[in-house]
Amino acid sequence: MVKLRLKRCGRKQRVVYRIVAIDVRSQREGRGLRKVGFYDPINNQTFLNVPAILYFLKRGAQPTGTVHDISKKAGVFTELSLNPTKFH
């Protein structure tokens, strides 16, 4: 199963997170399938590759709670509901 989750980067006291699509069994700093954005909590900056996020969500990837909140704030799920398609 694939998850969209945060991967910690940066240095001490200056953390930055990458948002990655990664296999559930991998470690937090493990090798991700694809980088789909980043989140800087100190400067409150976010960059999301929305088409890549939608690609993984449509194929059954589950976002973690924090990634879900970040994506929701950016309006990713409204775009997902605007393009309804049936998946089996």
C-alpha positions in Angstrom: 0.0 0.0 0.0 1.2 3.5 -0.8 0.9 6.4 1.6 1.4 10.1 1.1 3.5 11.2 4.2 6.1 13.6 5.4 9.8 12.9 5.2 12.0 14.9 7.5 14.8 17.0 6.0 16.9 20.0 7.0 19.1 20.5 10.0 18.6 20.6 13.8 16.1 23.3 14.9 15.4 24.1 11.2 13.3 21.2 10.0 11.7 21.0 6.5 9.5 18.2 5.4 9.1 16.7 1.9 5.8 15.2 1.0 6.4 11.9 -0.6 4.5 8.9 -2.0 6.1 6.0 -0.2 5.4 2.3 0.5 3.9 1.8 4.0 6.6 -0.6 5.0 9.4 1.9 4.4 11.1 4.0 7.1 10.3 7.7 7.5 13.6 8.6 5.8 13.4 5.7 3.4 13.4 5.9 -0.3 10.1 7.3 -1.6 8.4 6.5 -4.9 8.0 10.1 -5.8 8.4 13.6 -4.2 5.1 15.4 -4.5 5.7 18.6 -2.5 7.3 20.2 0.6 6.2 21.8 3.8 8.1 24.3 5.9 6.4 24.8 9.2 8.8 27.5 10.4 8.1 29.9 7.4 4.6 28.4 6.9 5.4 27.7 3.2 3.9 24.8 1.2 4.4 23.6 -2.3 2.3 20.8 -3.7 2.5 19.1 -7.1 -1.3 18.7 -7.3 -1.4 16.5 -10.5 1.0 14.1 -8.9 -1.0 14.0 -5.6 -4.2 13.4 -7.5 -2.5 10.6 -9.5 -1.6 8.8 -6.3 -5.0 9.4 -4.6 -6.9 8.1 -7.6 -4.9 4.9 -7.4 -5.6 4.3 -3.8 -2.9 6.0 -1.9 -3.8 7.1 1.7 -2.6 10.4 3.0 -1.5 10.7 6.7 -3.4 13.0 8.9 -0.9 15.9 8.5 -0.6 15.5 4.7 -4.4 15.3 4.5 -4.8 18.6 6.4 -2.1 20.3 4.2 -3.8 19.1 1.1 -7.2 20.1 2.3 -6.0 23.6 3.0 -4.6 23.8 -0.5 -7.9 22.6 -2.1 -6.6 19.3 -3.5 -9.8 17.4 -2.5 -12.1 19.9 -4.2 -10.2 19.2 -7.4 -10.6 15.5 -6.8 -14.4 15.8 -6.4 -14.6 18.0 -9.5 -13.3 15.1 -11.6 -15.4 12.2 -10.4 -14.4 8.8 -12.0 -15.2 5.3 -10.9 -12.3 3.1 -9.7 -12.4 -0.6 -9.1 
